[in-house]
Amino acid sequence: MGKKRVITKIEEGSLKDKEIKIAASKKVKEGRIYIFSSYNNTIMTLTDMKGNVLSWISAGSIGFKGTKKATPFAASKTAEALYEISRKLGIERAEVLVKGIGSGRESALRSLAAQGLDIISIKDITPIPHNGCRPPKVRRV
C-alpha cells in the first residue's frame, strides 16, 4: 500500500477566491450546472442562464489523481465544492444538464440535491448516435 494522502482545502487568499469575488459582483439568482462525467474524470461547470461561465471545477482540480477521479465519491466532492462556489455567487436555483456515461453523474446530482440547491430541471444531453458510421464494405478473398 502506498502513502496516504489527504486532500487539502483551497486557502482563503488564493486565486480561486479572487475569481469568485470578481464573478460575485454580477449577483445572479439562477444558473445552470453542467455535469460532464467520463470514464476518467468528472467536470462541473456553473453558468448563468445565458450560458456565460461563472466557475468550473473538476475532480482533478480538487486533488484526486489517477483512477480515483472517476469514482462516485470524487464526483460528490466536486458537487459539494461547486455548491459552495454557487452559494458565494448568490445562486439559489439551478437547471442541471448531465452529459457523459461515467459513474459520477448520478452521485454528483444527488450531492447537489442533498446540499440544498433548488433544482429547477434535470436534463440529459448525452450525444446519442442514431445510425452511426457507414460500415466497411464486405471483404472479398
Secondary structure as GFF3:
##gff-version 3
##sequence-region A 1 141
A	DSSP	alpha_helix	15	24	.	.	.	ID=ss1
A	DSSP	beta_strand	30	37	.	.	.	ID=ss2
A	DSSP	beta_strand	42	47	.	.	.	ID=ss3
A	DSSP	beta_strand	53	58	.	.	.	ID=ss4
A	DSSP	alpha_helix	59	62	.	.	.	ID=ss5
A	DSSP	three_ten_helix	66	70	.	.	.	ID=ss6
A	DSSP	alpha_helix	72	89	.	.	.	ID=ss7
A	DSSP	beta_strand	93	100	.	.	.	ID=ss8
A	DSSP	alpha_helix	105	115	.	.	.	ID=ss9
A	DSSP	beta_strand	118	124	.	.	.	ID=ss10
###
